[in-house]
């Protein structure tokens, strides 16, 4: 059995959500993705900050696992994150990496 690498992500509750995004969560679960761009960007930055480590490479299944801790629609959240530049995705779509500036 191959050695399991440390790929666990931090739970979203380890960093309190700022007031600007707290209203989109109930019991630690994301209940809505805001339509207003500024609110959506604040939410995405919060998710990136709490779920991923800057500079670390993540596979798509690892990104999905992290996003699933807050919402079941991982593909929509992943798409929003990538569109906003959080995280960057390689051309082949296999690797995601959060920019250090997010912290």
C-alpha positions in Angstrom: 0.0 0.0 0.0 1.6 3.3 -1.0 2.3 5.8 1.7 -0.5 8.3 2.0 0.7 11.8 1.4 -0.5 14.7 3.5 -3.3 16.1 1.4 -5.9 16.9 3.9 -7.2 20.4 3.8 -8.1 22.6 6.7 -11.8 22.7 7.6 -13.5 26.0 6.8 -14.3 26.5 10.5 -10.6 26.9 11.4 -10.7 30.5 10.3 -13.8 32.5 11.2 -15.6 33.8 8.1 -15.5 37.5 7.8 -18.8 39.3 8.2 -19.0 39.9 4.4 -19.2 36.1 3.7 -20.7 34.7 7.0 -24.2 35.2 5.7 -23.6 32.7 3.0 -23.0 29.8 5.4 -25.2 27.9 7.7 -23.6 25.4 10.2 -20.4 25.5 8.2 -22.0 24.7 4.9 -22.2 27.1 2.0 -25.9 27.8 1.2 -25.5 30.3 -1.6 -22.9 31.7 -4.0 -23.6 35.4 -4.3 -24.4 37.0 -7.6 -22.8 40.3 -6.9 -19.2 40.2 -8.1 -17.7 41.9 -5.0 -19.5 39.5 -2.6 -18.6 36.5 -4.8 -15.0 37.5 -4.9 -15.0 37.9 -1.1 -16.5 34.4 -0.7 -14.0 32.8 -3.1 -11.1 34.5 -1.4 -12.3 33.1 1.9 -12.7 29.6 0.5 -9.2 29.8 -1.0 -7.7 31.0 2.2 -9.4 28.4 4.4 -9.3 25.4 2.2 -5.9 25.5 0.4 -2.3 26.2 1.2 -0.4 28.7 -1.0 2.2 27.1 -3.2 1.0 23.5 -2.7 -0.1 21.6 -5.8 -3.5 20.0 -5.7 -5.1 17.4 -8.0 -8.6 17.9 -9.1 -9.9 15.2 -6.8 -8.1 16.9 -3.9 -9.7 20.2 -4.8 -13.1 18.5 -5.0 -12.6 16.9 -1.6 -11.8 20.3 -0.1 -14.7 22.0 -1.7 -17.1 19.2 -0.7 -16.5 20.1 2.9 -18.6 23.2 2.3 -20.8 22.4 -0.6 -21.8 19.5 -2.9 -21.5 21.3 -6.2 -17.8 21.1 -6.4 -17.6 21.7 -10.1 -19.4 25.0 -9.9 -17.2 26.2 -7.0 -14.0 25.0 -8.7 -15.0 26.8 -11.9 -15.7 30.0 -9.9 -12.3 29.8 -8.2 -10.4 29.2 -11.4 -12.3 32.0 -13.2 -11.3 34.4 -10.4 -7.7 33.2 -10.6 -7.9 31.4 -7.3 -6.2 28.9 -7.8 -4.3 28.8 -11.1 -4.9 25.6 -13.1 -2.4 24.0 -15.5 -3.4 23.7 -19.1 -4.1 20.0 -18.9 -6.4 20.7 -15.9 -4.6 18.2 -13.7 -3.0 20.5 -11.2 -4.2 23.5 -9.2 -2.0 25.8 -7.2 -3.0 28.7 -5.0 -1.1 31.9 -5.4 0.8 33.0 -2.3 -0.9 36.4 -2.5 -4.2 35.0 -1.3 -3.0 34.8 2.2 
